């Protein structure tokens, strides 16, 4: 083997080692990103559950405000009750069609 061929093989070996090193680094990054993604998905689920709870509390507060006699709250409560009644009617209609 000539000196030039040895030099080319050495350069090639260096490039292959660099690629392997970069590949391993990217594999580690991928593992880290997947872990971070799972954590963020878990946090999203927690926040969605908190949102549902807060919306329920807000609706209860609106209804309790309507009971107290606040005109705006009473209007909103009537609107909410009407929407609920419509939803129940739709569910009954769907059940009757089954």
VENNOR-V701053 format. One line per field, one symbol per residue. ss: DSSP state (~ for helix, > for strand, _ for the rest). phi: phi as a letter, one per 20 degrees, with the letter a starting at -180 (. if undefined). burial: + if it has 24 or more other C-alpha atoms within 12 Angstrom, else -. A space follows every 10 residues. Layout:
ss=???
phi=???
burial=???
This chain:
ss=__~~~~~~~~ ~~~~~~~~~~ ~~~~~~~~~~ ~~~~~~~~~~ ~~~~~~~~~~ ~~~~~~~~~~ ~~~~~~~~__ ~~~~~~~~~~ ~~~~~~~~~~ ~~~~~~~_
phi=.effffffff ffffffffff ffffffffff ffffffffff ffffffffff ffffffffff ffffffffof ffffffffff ffffffffff ffffffef
burial=---------- ---------- ---------- ---------- ---------- ---------- -++------- -----++--- ---------- --------
